Amino acid sequence: MPGAGALSRRRLFAYTGAVGATGLAVGAGATALATSGSAPPNAAGSTSTASAADVGDEQLAFYGTHQPGVAAPAQSHGFLAAFDVKPGTTIAQVKSLVQQWSSIAATTMAGRSLASGDDAMAYGRGPSSLSVTVGIGASLLTKLGLSHQIPPALAPLPAFLNDALDPAAGDGDLCVLAAANDGLVATHALRALQRAAASCCTQRWQVNGFADAAGSMPTPTSTPRNLMGQLDGTGNPRQGTAAFDGTVYVPENGGPAWMRGGSYLVFRKIRMLLDDWDTLDRSAQEAVIGRDKLSGAPLSGGGEFTAPDYAKFTASGALAIPAGAHIRQAAAQNNNGATILRRAFNYYDGLRSDGTPDAGLLFMAFQADPATGFTIIQQRLAGADTLSTFIRHEASALFAILPGCDQGDYLGRQLLEGGGV
Ligand code: HEM
């Protein structure tokens, strides 16, 4: 990994959910850049001034109020892995693991080599906007004898119409999401996290995703496309707006103290029935979503970021955005105000034995409470969304994403040392 000289070219970003974030821990000679609310949002509703030339130099600050992977701009590679603790694992062992994970996150996100046992996989690479995000499942708290600490928001998701879930590919006691704009950098971090986990955990599942690279999009802040060819992320809440923090983070007065400033991650592995989708012509595909495929503009008119007009009719008397269109069914105004922050990665794992693509979306939604976020929206989508015909939900997981921590501290200390509440 590069030394301090290379760090001087780096730019440090802190995604705290606030515009003009302050209090950044800035490395030697590094320049602190706050986010700007004026540029269009990317998939995570955030902004970035990245150019292809400095992709490797960009650094996210690990320490802070929130784990930065929640709201950071979408990276080009993302690996989500879930672990189960081995029988008999103690709170002390989990504490030791999360301490190691916090240290690995802080070190690799800064683009530094691990203090011991570094495999040099990412030697010479910059931090590449690496984020390491740690979450815990309700099952961990049960196994550790901490059932009384399970927040209501971590209650199991209900079953949804047409779910086709593989239990072995979902849930889990702990999770880590390693995401970066360089696949090697993300893998280097993931390997270190996995090696640390081996002492008290077995890995339950892993999914490997990708998204557009910043340098390949029309502008660094363009909305990414998914494998159906749609711009995906346009309607996300915008970082720096009052609504953003309320949507994404557990508030001061919400839930147990150890989760304040944290978030809840709903993961769904959603296979796209791409062969079926390909039989639709472009206008039929646009009617399914309610947006122009190329520009992302709502079918009611305007540009990508024009608010959809759900009351508008075409000259022929049809709803401009059809009744079953995905954006109409998913919109907050049709779901009691339910809002989520979507951060998806694509996956393409080849062809299944029937010859159809094993491909789709590693759908991740962050919110302050899934009961008033993902669950409300998915209950509607499962029954009324035309897109449901072209997708299958194949795996599901819900994790409490721990709040951030200060330098010298580690993630989850309040839960693991302070008795939680
Ligand atoms: C493979 C599955 C899915 C695909 C391909 C997909 C695709 C899209 C696209 C293209 C948009 C319009 C652009 C945008 O705002 O991002 C959109 C919007 C949205 N989607 Fe999905 N989506 C999928 C699954 C889901 C699921 C499971 C949920 C939540 C339960 C969801 C919630 C939303 C929301 C809240 C919006 C914004 C609606 C608005 O503009 O108010 N999507 N999605």
Residues whose N, C-alpha, C, O or C-beta is under 5 A from the ligand:
A	BS01	HEM	Q230 L231 D232 G233 T234 G235 N236 I270 I289 I327 A330 A331 A332 L361 F374 I377 Q378 I391
